């Protein structure tokens, strides 16, 4: 979970891209109870990349990230 939270913070701080966040979410090990939540966030990030203009990626990604952190109990 620490690695997941770390990559989320990096995205929030602008230190990684939405592509990096998506890629990291896809391979970071999380407890089974959170796998569905993380999977949904991955799908939402992928949809953003294919449906939004690149200038909106970070803003839209932040919405996904905030929901993810909330559901993980980190916010």
Secondary structure, DSSP 8 states (H G I E B T S, - for coil): -HHHHHHHHHHHTTSS-HHHHHHHHHH----HHHHHHHHHHHHHHHHHHHHS-GGGHHHHHHHHHHHHHHHHT--
